[in-house]
Amino acid sequence: MADPIVIDTGAVRVSLSSEVLRPLVEAAVREALAAVPQQAKPAERTEGAERRPLAVSHREAAALIGVSARLLDDLAIPVVRAGRRRLYRVADLEAWLEHQVHGEGRSAQ
């Protein structure tokens, strides 16, 4: 038989054998885990699906929409600042392109 496990809180001292303590701990852990909300399972990715970035650099943004970096400065596309870096959300670039398809044309900031 294993040595008893002693729990001393200062006010109470309990001595339990591991055979008694193990089922108590397992039950407490199961109860605690049941109370934790389950995380949603991530959507399964299809084979060959690529992860795309949320934002791209100034130069990458210009290349994505097919304009020069200088012209990109004149377009009304929202910019996210991260320190000194200018980032463009891919969703904003796509929205700008969609806007151009509908004949709205180039607009200055």
C-alpha positions in Angstrom: 0.0 0.0 0.0 1.3 3.5 -0.9 2.0 6.1 1.7 -1.1 8.3 2.5 -1.4 11.7 1.0 -1.7 14.4 3.6 -3.5 17.7 3.0 -3.0 20.3 5.6 -4.8 23.6 5.4 -3.7 24.8 8.8 -7.2 24.4 10.2 -7.8 20.9 8.9 -5.5 18.0 8.3 -6.7 15.1 6.1 -4.8 11.9 5.4 -6.1 9.9 2.4 -4.8 6.9 0.6 -4.2 7.2 -3.1 -6.9 4.6 -3.7 -9.5 6.9 -2.0 -8.0 10.2 -3.4 -7.8 9.2 -7.1 -11.6 8.7 -7.7 -12.3 12.0 -5.8 -9.8 13.9 -8.0 -11.1 12.3 -11.2 -14.7 13.2 -10.3 -13.7 16.8 -9.5 -11.8 17.2 -12.8 -14.7 15.7 -14.8 -17.1 18.1 -13.1 -14.8 21.1 -13.7 -14.4 20.2 -17.4 -18.1 19.7 -17.9 -18.6 23.3 -16.7 -16.2 24.7 -19.2 -17.9 25.8 -22.5 -16.8 23.6 -25.4 -14.9 25.4 -28.0 -16.4 25.4 -31.5 -14.6 22.9 -33.8 -12.7 24.8 -36.5 -14.2 24.5 -39.9 -12.5 21.7 -41.8 -10.3 22.9 -44.6 -10.6 21.2 -48.0 -7.5 19.8 -49.5 -5.4 22.3 -51.3 -7.1 25.2 -49.6 -4.6 28.0 -48.8 -4.6 30.2 -45.8 -4.7 33.8 -46.9 -3.4 36.7 -44.8 -5.8 39.2 -43.2 -3.6 42.1 -44.2 -0.7 42.7 -46.6 2.0 45.3 -46.9 1.8 48.4 -49.0 3.9 46.8 -51.8 1.9 43.6 -51.6 -1.4 45.5 -51.7 -0.3 47.3 -54.9 0.7 44.1 -56.5 -2.6 42.4 -55.5 -4.8 45.0 -57.2 -2.3 45.6 -60.1 -1.3 49.2 -59.5 2.0 50.8 -58.6 2.8 51.6 -54.9 2.7 55.3 -55.8 -0.8 55.0 -57.3 -2.0 53.0 -54.3 -1.3 56.1 -52.1 -3.9 58.1 -54.1 -6.7 55.5 -53.8 -9.3 55.6 -51.2 -8.5 52.3 -49.6 -8.4 52.2 -45.8 -5.0 51.8 -44.2 -4.2 50.1 -40.9 -1.1 51.5 -39.2 1.2 49.1 -37.3 3.9 51.3 -36.0 5.5 52.7 -39.2 4.1 50.0 -41.4 1.1 50.6 -43.6 -1.1 47.5 -43.9 -4.1 46.9 -46.1 -6.8 44.4 -45.1 -7.4 42.0 -48.0 -11.1 42.4 -47.5 -10.8 46.2 -48.1 -8.8 45.6 -51.2 -11.4 43.2 -52.5 -14.2 45.7 -51.6 -12.3 48.4 -53.5 -12.0 46.2 -56.6 -15.7 45.3 -56.4 -16.5 49.0 -56.2 -14.4 49.6 -59.4 -16.3 46.9 -61.3 -19.5 48.8 -60.8 -18.1 51.8 -62.6 -17.4 54.0 -59.6 -13.9 54.7 -60.9 -10.8 56.0 -59.0 -11.3 58.2 -56.0 -8.7 60.2 -54.1 -8.3 59.9 -50.3 
